[in-house]
Amino acid sequence: MPSPAPFVSSELAVEDAWTDYNGHMNMAYYNVLFDRCADQAFLEFGMGPDYAATRRLTVYTAEAHVCYVRELHAGHRVTCTFHLLDHDEKRIHFYQELHHVDGWLAATSEVLALHIDMAGPKVTAMPPDVLDKVGAMRQGHAALAIPERAGRAIGIRRKG
């Protein structure tokens, strides 16, 4: 059965120690929150800590693009979505949005993750049972529109 679209994390909290000298959450910790959501989504595929420990397989981030939309502060509570955009036997491409519990968008992240054999480490195909679960989530997310912020390039736009 396809997973509900998109996947939504449990409620997550901005920790006091994550605040920087500017008085808001330091940029690095947005990635921590995105990663915690991804960890929850990857559990749906059977790719959690037990997967790494027993099967010696895991996922590494190959590329990530974060857009900071609105500041978060210590004590804020958020949820994070996980939209599976594409996958093949060795790669997973996903998009995430971090929302304050009041509903406003704080940040987005787009990631390309690689399936890894920890013995190498080297990129390797997902086992059929895992690939089937990834495919089921992709099927559930296929009806979602491609997010406007997905596929953005970084650079300085110059006039004429």
MARRO-971868 format. One record per residue (C-alpha): residue number from 1; x, y, z. Coordinates in pm, whole numbers, plus 50000, padded with zeros to 5 digits. Layout:
BEGIN
{atom NUM, {X, Y, Z}}
...
REM end
This chain:
BEGIN
{atom 1, {50000, 50000, 50000}}
{atom 2, {50145, 50343, 49908}}
{atom 3, {50256, 50567, 50194}}
{atom 4, {50056, 50882, 50272}}
{atom 5, {50192, 51173, 50074}}
{atom 6, {50404, 51346, 50176}}
{atom 7, {50557, 51177, 50480}}
{atom 8, {50538, 51405, 50788}}
{atom 9, {50779, 51377, 51080}}
{atom 10, {50687, 51376, 51443}}
{atom 11, {50700, 51717, 51610}}
{atom 12, {51061, 51831, 51660}}
{atom 13, {51199, 52102, 51890}}
{atom 14, {51462, 52371, 51837}}
{atom 15, {51709, 52321, 52123}}
{atom 16, {51849, 52614, 52323}}
{atom 17, {52210, 52521, 52238}}
{atom 18, {52136, 52561, 51867}}
{atom 19, {52096, 52939, 51891}}
{atom 20, {52390, 53143, 51758}}
{atom 21, {52517, 53495, 51826}}
{atom 22, {52253, 53634, 51586}}
{atom 23, {51982, 53516, 51824}}
{atom 24, {51830, 53258, 51591}}
{atom 25, {51892, 52892, 51513}}
{atom 26, {52233, 52842, 51353}}
{atom 27, {52218, 52725, 50991}}
{atom 28, {52379, 52388, 51068}}
{atom 29, {52090, 52282, 51288}}
{atom 30, {51834, 52317, 51010}}
{atom 31, {52020, 52022, 50859}}
{atom 32, {51990, 51836, 51190}}
{atom 33, {51613, 51878, 51181}}
{atom 34, {51595, 51775, 50815}}
{atom 35, {51811, 51472, 50896}}
{atom 36, {51589, 51369, 51186}}
{atom 37, {51288, 51374, 50953}}
{atom 38, {51479, 51176, 50689}}
{atom 39, {51573, 50921, 50955}}
{atom 40, {51204, 50876, 51035}}
{atom 41, {51117, 50839, 50666}}
{atom 42, {51401, 50593, 50607}}
{atom 43, {51264, 50378, 50890}}
{atom 44, {50957, 50334, 50666}}
{atom 45, {51192, 50168, 50414}}
{atom 46, {51352, 49949, 50680}}
{atom 47, {51673, 50154, 50665}}
{atom 48, {51739, 50258, 51022}}
{atom 49, {52007, 50183, 51282}}
{atom 50, {51930, 49809, 51273}}
{atom 51, {51977, 49808, 50896}}
{atom 52, {52327, 49949, 50936}}
{atom 53, {52412, 49721, 51228}}
{atom 54, {52281, 49391, 51091}}
{atom 55, {52296, 49425, 50713}}
{atom 56, {52594, 49663, 50701}}
{atom 57, {52405, 49882, 50454}}
{atom 58, {52317, 50249, 50497}}
{atom 59, {52254, 50578, 50318}}
{atom 60, {52498, 50869, 50270}}
{atom 61, {52405, 51217, 50154}}
{atom 62, {52578, 51298, 49824}}
{atom 63, {52436, 51647, 49779}}
{atom 64, {52204, 51880, 49970}}
{atom 65, {52060, 52221, 49890}}
{atom 66, {51901, 52415, 50177}}
{atom 67, {51697, 52734, 50143}}
{atom 68, {51645, 52936, 50460}}
{atom 69, {51306, 53106, 50441}}
{atom 70, {51226, 53228, 50792}}
{atom 71, {51419, 53227, 51120}}
{atom 72, {51361, 52968, 51388}}
{atom 73, {51437, 53037, 51754}}
{atom 74, {51501, 52828, 52066}}
{atom 75, {51185, 52659, 52183}}
{atom 76, {51012, 52667, 51846}}
{atom 77, {50842, 52342, 51751}}
{atom 78, {50837, 52219, 51393}}
{atom 79, {50734, 51934, 51169}}
{atom 80, {50913, 51833, 50854}}
{atom 81, {50778, 51681, 50533}}
{atom 82, {50960, 51427, 50316}}
{atom 83, {50858, 51414, 49949}}
{atom 84, {51024, 51134, 49753}}
{atom 85, {51083, 51286, 49409}}
{atom 86, {51268, 51000, 49238}}
{atom 87, {51478, 50692, 49298}}
{atom 88, {51662, 50415, 49123}}
{atom 89, {51829, 50105, 49263}}
{atom 90, {52117, 50305, 49418}}
{atom 91, {51989, 50661, 49470}}
{atom 92, {51706, 50845, 49642}}
{atom 93, {51615, 51205, 49552}}
{atom 94, {51391, 51380, 49802}}
{atom 95, {51263, 51723, 49899}}
{atom 96, {51177, 51843, 50249}}
{atom 97, {50998, 52139, 50404}}
{atom 98, {51041, 52249, 50764}}
{atom 99, {50723, 52409, 50901}}
{atom 100, {50670, 52583, 51232}}
{atom 101, {50375, 52426, 51416}}
{atom 102, {50182, 52748, 51341}}
{atom 103, {50207, 52652, 50973}}
{atom 104, {50466, 52890, 50827}}
{atom 105, {50757, 52766, 50617}}
{atom 106, {51099, 52797, 50781}}
{atom 107, {51326, 52618, 50532}}
{atom 108, {51347, 52368, 50247}}
{atom 109, {51601, 52102, 50161}}
{atom 110, {51659, 51894, 49851}}
{atom 111, {51884, 51588, 49882}}
{atom 112, {52038, 51318, 49669}}
{atom 113, {52124, 51018, 49887}}
{atom 114, {52329, 50715, 49792}}
{atom 115, {52272, 50359, 49913}}
{atom 116, {52600, 50235, 50062}}
{atom 117, {52761, 49899, 50135}}
{atom 118, {52953, 49981, 50453}}
{atom 119, {53218, 49715, 50378}}
{atom 120, {53361, 49939, 50104}}
{atom 121, {53223, 50181, 50165}}
{atom 122, {53083, 50186, 49814}}
{atom 123, {52759, 50269, 49639}}
{atom 124, {52548, 49958, 49592}}
{atom 125, {52196, 49856, 49493}}
{atom 126, {51927, 49840, 49759}}
{atom 127, {51805, 49490, 49843}}
{atom 128, {51470, 49401, 49682}}
{atom 129, {51270, 49427, 50008}}
{atom 130, {51395, 49782, 50067}}
{atom 131, {51364, 49885, 49702}}
{atom 132, {50999, 49768, 49709}}
{atom 133, {50926, 49994, 50008}}
{atom 134, {51099, 50290, 49845}}
{atom 135, {50897, 50224, 49530}}
{atom 136, {50573, 50211, 49729}}
{atom 137, {50644, 50551, 49885}}
{atom 138, {50739, 50692, 49544}}
{atom 139, {50410, 50563, 49404}}
{atom 140, {50224, 50737, 49687}}
{atom 141, {50413, 51061, 49622}}
{atom 142, {50382, 51050, 49242}}
{atom 143, {50053, 51239, 49249}}
{atom 144, {50211, 51531, 49436}}
{atom 145, {50311, 51835, 49235}}
{atom 146, {50684, 51893, 49200}}
{atom 147, {50758, 52157, 49464}}
{atom 148, {50833, 52505, 49328}}
{atom 149, {51159, 52518, 49524}}
{atom 150, {51284, 52178, 49399}}
{atom 151, {51558, 52179, 49138}}
{atom 152, {51684, 52527, 49215}}
{atom 153, {52032, 52626, 49113}}
{atom 154, {52253, 52851, 49318}}
{atom 155, {52418, 53157, 49168}}
{atom 156, {52411, 53534, 49132}}
{atom 157, {52154, 53654, 48880}}
{atom 158, {52281, 53948, 48679}}
{atom 159, {52076, 54186, 48470}}
{atom 160, {52136, 54207, 48096}}
REM end
